[in-house]
Amino acid sequence: MTKLMPTPRTVDLELTSRCNLRCRYCYYMNNEGVAYEDMPTERWLALFEELGRAKVMDVCLSGGEALLRPDFFELLDGVVRNRMRFQLLTNGWPVTAEVARRLKATGRCNSVQVSLDGSRPEVHEALRGRGSFAPALRAIKILQAEGLPTTVRATIHAFNIEDLPALAQLLLEEIGLPSFSTNAISSLGTQAKYGDDLFLAPALRLRAMHVLAELDGRYPGRIQASAGPLAEWKMFHEMEAARRNGGTIPGRGRLTACGCIYMRLAVRADGAYIPCCMLPQMVLGYAGRDSLEEVWRNAPQFNALRERIHVPLSAFSRCRDCDYNALCTGNCPGTALSAGGDPNRPSDEGCLKLFQQALAAEGLSLW
Amino acid sequence: MTQTIADLPADARLIANPNLVLREEEDDAALLFDPETGSVNVLNSTGLAVWRLLDGNRDRAQIMGHLREEFDGLDAAAEEQVAALLKRLVAIGAAGVVA
């Protein structure tokens, strides 16, 4: 096994399961086997002390909508007191000038990320709900005015692809953010429970890739993506270039996924330790009952996940004859579990071969 | 005001900044993390050994002497490395002087 650091550097904290929005593609809500309950203040504060002793460097605060917790700033004081920095993810609705001032006053804020899917209400609210655009846009401006590092996450779907240039102009030119990031709908949560009509059809997925690739060229280095169409565009082209050149890509060819499980873990709102937000059902232990360090190092399911990197993609029938099997990561175990029932195999989401086949069936091509 | 090691008397006892967080990641390396700024400095095995001696009880000469004992002697390059590290730690505020 790759040598594991003694404790995680980063911990993702889902401070609450409450949210004031009901986004149709929410990965967080409606996952089978997940208890949507909130730990009380004192248990979170006790966990922060444990994180501090474990020398965790930073936390990512989310939910649900973390700012809905009435004790949010009491919890934030606990983060600060235990010598950590934080990132905050928010839909922006609860952000006021006072909230921004208090976040800034900690001196520990790495960034605040606001979710915004479109440059105008009808685009953003198509899947996020009526009335959600104005508070999000207002929040971005309030946070920026306070001098907080502010960024935006746009989830790409069928209703906002053609609006992306306008969104980029709004965020990067009019508002002047240094960057924003993009993602895609995954097979978790509300999307999985209530139907898969929100996934991008192959032609639209390709269109999204083209639009984002063009924007990436127009705004170099200012559109980030760790998943979704832009990330896939870049990864697929990297794989194809390596295939054509007969080269290799270090660390590929096995179920390596994104590697986050070697540096971080997550805590659900009810205190359950989970590997990450994409594996909400995989309970490794509970805060307050189980030692963080013990869970990090010795939770059997966690270590089994880490063993995936030794599994060659060629071991799977679908991958065995694939031209890219030595160049692929096998993608996210979370989506492999949610879509296919097994985290220890390649995920269909992000599979270049399957995408190429789907495009070919429609007379399209990536290259 | 940024302090330099040259400003310090030779018998100044050095102490680690208690506001920094030391993460020992591997057997021979550690991260020195400042939660106020987010800055991270990497300490190798020698740096880690030096850091552990910044307990406010030793001046530079005593730190060097302790390291010579711990490592069964230090060659000239190692002594330069230690001196440079102490200089840097003081310069970035990671180490200071016991009043």
Interface residues (C-beta under 8 A of the other chain):
Chain A: K3 M5 P6 T7 R9 K55 M57 D58 V80 R83 M84 R85 G107 R108 N110
Chain B: N19 V21 L22 R23 E24 E25 E26 L31 F33 P35 E36 G38 V40
